[in-house]
Amino acid sequence: MSFFSRKPKGNPAASPARARFGVSVPQHLDANPAVTRVATDAAQIYYQADFLTPAQCDALIAMIDANRRPSTLLSDRPDYGFRTSESCDMNRWSPDVQPIDESIARLLGIPPEQGETMQGQRYAPGQQFRAHHDYFHETESYWEKVKVHGGQRTWTAMIYLNDVPEGGATWFPQAGIRVAPRRGLLLAWNNMLLDGSPNDATLHEGMPVVEGVKYVITKWFREGNWVS
């Protein structure tokens, strides 16, 4: 089934405010010769190799190692084996972070103020993030709070900071896409369908690391201005 017809007309979850990001962001990305669109109808997914330099990757890895804490979940029904990585919030005004933070927003053509604080993640052998969606589920108790802090998530941008000898791939089981970590590689996708409703096919998993340690940074964007 085509991505452009995954939801019927009149879908109550549709949102014109979010739908515009399904047009404006791909226009930016398609016009960039360094960016490649993944050949799938399931979702809007793009990647760019060598988005960050080795020196930038090393600086971010050092920040993650210095500030890491156990990763958390928004759900009030936590599964303690669901997300076993470590995370840290990156200071967006740091001289090592701000240029990267703003370059991601510029790449996607989304105003920086709609981006959440960039988050770093570290996965040791055996650690994982089981299959999940980045968009917010309106049936969860957190929904009322996130509505006043920028609303729904639209696009996700994730950058791998190092090569991983074995394991640690990002797997989209419904879209049939598996991406192995590669130093400096940026992966971006729209969490919404073209009508602005959540796209179930963006379900993805950070697969367990088998050998080595995996480092990534993730930047989520909201439909409105993000307020922490």
C-alpha positions as CSV (number, residue, x, y, z in Angstrom):
1,M,0.0,0.0,0.0
2,S,1.3,3.4,-0.9
3,F,2.4,5.8,1.9
4,F,0.2,8.4,0.3
5,S,-2.9,6.4,1.0
6,R,-2.2,4.7,4.4
7,K,-5.0,6.6,6.2
8,P,-8.6,7.1,4.9
9,K,-10.0,10.6,4.3
10,G,-11.5,12.3,7.3
11,N,-9.0,10.7,9.7
12,P,-9.8,12.4,13.1
13,A,-6.1,12.3,14.0
14,A,-5.1,14.4,11.0
15,S,-3.6,17.8,11.6
16,P,-2.9,20.5,8.9
17,A,-0.4,22.1,11.3
18,R,1.7,18.9,11.3
19,A,1.0,18.0,7.7
20,R,2.9,21.0,6.4
21,F,6.2,19.4,7.7
22,G,5.6,16.5,5.4
23,V,5.9,19.0,2.5
24,S,8.4,21.6,3.6
25,V,11.0,19.3,5.1
26,P,11.2,16.9,2.1
27,Q,11.5,20.0,-0.2
28,H,14.6,21.0,1.8
29,L,16.1,17.5,1.9
30,D,15.3,16.6,-1.8
31,A,17.1,19.8,-2.9
32,N,20.3,18.9,-1.0
33,P,22.6,16.7,-3.2
34,A,24.3,15.3,-0.1
35,V,21.0,13.8,1.2
36,T,19.5,10.5,0.0
37,R,15.8,9.5,0.3
38,V,15.3,5.9,1.4
39,A,13.3,4.0,-1.2
40,T,10.2,3.1,0.8
41,D,6.5,4.1,0.7
42,A,6.1,3.4,4.4
43,A,7.5,6.7,5.6
44,Q,9.6,9.7,4.7
45,I,13.1,8.6,5.6
46,Y,16.4,10.3,4.6
47,Y,20.1,9.9,5.3
48,Q,23.3,11.8,4.8
49,A,26.8,10.3,5.2
50,D,29.5,12.2,7.0
51,F,27.2,14.9,8.4
52,L,29.6,15.3,11.3
53,T,33.4,15.3,11.2
54,P,35.4,12.8,13.3
55,A,36.4,15.6,15.6
56,Q,32.8,16.6,16.2
57,C,31.9,13.0,16.9
58,D,34.7,12.6,19.4
59,A,33.7,15.8,21.3
60,L,30.1,14.6,21.6
61,I,31.2,11.2,22.7
62,A,33.2,12.7,25.5
63,M,30.2,14.8,26.6
64,I,28.0,11.7,26.7
65,D,30.6,9.7,28.7
66,A,31.0,12.6,31.2
67,N,27.2,13.2,31.8
68,R,25.5,9.9,31.1
69,R,22.6,8.6,33.3
70,P,20.2,5.7,32.9
71,S,17.8,6.3,30.0
72,T,14.1,6.9,31.0
73,L,10.7,6.5,29.4
74,L,7.7,9.0,29.4
75,S,5.2,6.2,30.0
76,D,3.8,5.9,33.6
77,R,3.8,2.1,33.0
78,P,7.5,1.6,32.7
79,D,9.1,-1.7,31.5
80,Y,12.5,-1.7,33.0
81,G,14.0,-3.9,30.3
82,F,12.5,-1.8,27.5
83,R,15.2,0.9,27.3
84,T,18.5,-0.1,28.8
85,S,20.9,2.5,27.4
86,E,22.3,5.6,29.1
87,S,21.5,9.2,28.0
88,C,22.4,12.8,28.6
89,D,20.9,16.1,27.7
90,M,23.3,18.2,25.6
91,N,23.7,21.8,26.5
92,R,22.5,23.5,23.3
93,W,24.5,26.6,24.0
94,S,27.8,24.8,24.4
95,P,30.3,25.8,21.7
96,D,30.6,22.1,20.7
97,V,26.9,21.6,20.6
98,Q,25.2,24.8,19.3
99,P,26.7,24.6,15.7
100,I,25.6,21.0,15.4
101,D,22.2,21.7,16.9
102,E,21.5,24.5,14.5
103,S,22.9,22.7,11.5
104,I,20.4,19.9,12.0
105,A,17.5,22.4,12.1
106,R,18.9,24.1,9.0
107,L,19.2,20.8,7.1
108,L,15.5,20.0,7.8
109,G,14.4,23.6,7.3
110,I,12.7,23.7,10.7
111,P,13.0,26.7,13.0
112,P,15.5,25.9,15.8
113,E,13.0,26.9,18.5
114,Q,10.9,23.9,17.5
115,G,13.7,21.5,18.3
116,E,13.9,19.7,21.7
117,T,17.2,19.7,23.6
118,M,19.5,17.3,21.7
119,Q,20.0,14.1,23.6
120,G,23.0,11.8,23.6
121,Q,22.8,8.0,24.1
122,R,25.3,5.3,24.9
123,Y,24.7,1.6,24.4
124,A,27.1,-0.9,25.9
125,P,27.0,-4.6,24.9
126,G,23.6,-6.0,25.5
127,Q,21.9,-2.7,25.8
128,Q,18.9,-1.8,23.6
129,F,15.8,0.3,23.0
130,R,13.0,-2.0,22.1
131,A,10.5,-1.2,19.3
132,H,8.8,2.2,19.9
133,H,7.4,5.3,18.2
134,D,9.0,8.7,18.7
135,Y,5.6,10.5,18.4
136,F,3.5,10.9,21.5
137,H,0.5,8.7,22.1
138,E,-2.5,10.8,22.9
139,T,-3.9,8.1,25.2
140,E,-0.9,8.3,27.6
141,S,-1.1,10.4,30.7
142,Y,1.8,12.6,29.6
143,W,-0.1,13.9,26.6
144,E,-1.7,16.9,28.4
145,K,1.8,18.0,29.5
146,V,3.5,17.7,26.1
147,K,0.6,19.6,24.5
148,V,1.7,22.8,26.3
149,H,5.4,22.2,25.6
150,G,5.3,22.3,21.8
151,G,2.8,19.6,21.1
152,Q,3.4,16.5,18.9
153,R,6.7,15.5,17.6
154,T,7.1,15.7,13.8
155,W,10.6,14.9,12.6
156,T,13.4,12.9,14.2
157,A,17.1,13.4,13.3
158,M,19.6,10.9,14.7
159,I,23.4,10.9,14.1
160,Y,25.7,7.9,14.8
161,L,28.9,9.0,16.4
162,N,31.0,5.8,15.9
163,D,31.1,2.6,14.0
164,V,29.9,-0.5,16.0
165,P,31.7,-3.8,15.3
166,E,28.5,-5.9,15.7
167,G,24.9,-5.1,16.5
168,G,23.3,-1.8,17.4
169,A,21.4,-1.3,14.1
170,T,18.3,0.9,13.9
171,W,15.5,-1.3,12.7
172,F,12.2,-0.2,11.3
173,P,10.3,-3.6,11.1
174,Q,7.2,-2.3,9.4
175,A,9.1,-0.3,6.8
176,G,11.6,-3.1,6.3
177,I,14.7,-0.9,6.9
178,R,17.7,-1.6,9.0
179,V,20.5,0.9,9.4
180,A,23.9,-0.1,10.8
181,P,25.8,2.6,12.8
182,R,28.3,4.5,10.8
183,R,30.4,7.3,12.2
184,G,28.9,10.7,11.2
185,L,25.8,9.3,9.4
186,L,22.6,11.3,9.9
187,L,19.3,9.5,9.7
188,A,16.1,11.6,9.6
189,W,12.4,10.6,9.3
190,N,8.9,12.1,9.6
191,N,6.9,10.6,12.4
192,M,3.7,11.7,10.8
193,L,1.7,10.7,7.7
194,L,1.1,13.3,5.0
195,D,-2.2,14.3,6.7
196,G,-0.4,15.0,9.9
197,S,-1.5,12.0,11.8
198,P,0.9,9.6,13.5
199,N,2.6,7.1,11.1
200,D,2.5,3.6,12.7
201,A,5.2,2.4,10.2
202,T,7.8,4.6,12.0
203,L,8.0,2.0,14.7
204,H,11.7,1.4,15.2
205,E,14.1,-0.3,17.5
206,G,17.7,0.3,18.7
207,M,18.9,-3.3,18.4
208,P,21.2,-4.7,21.1
209,V,24.8,-4.0,20.8
210,V,26.8,-7.3,20.5
211,E,30.4,-5.9,20.3
212,G,31.7,-2.5,21.0
213,V,29.8,0.6,22.4
214,K,27.3,2.6,20.3
215,Y,27.0,6.4,20.6
216,V,24.3,8.5,19.0
217,I,22.7,11.9,19.3
218,T,19.0,12.4,18.7
219,K,17.1,15.6,17.9
220,W,13.3,15.7,18.0
221,F,11.2,18.5,16.6
222,R,7.8,19.6,17.7
223,E,4.8,21.0,15.8
224,G,5.1,24.2,17.8
225,N,7.9,25.9,19.8
226,W,9.4,23.6,22.3
227,V,9.5,24.8,25.9
228,S,11.3,22.7,28.5
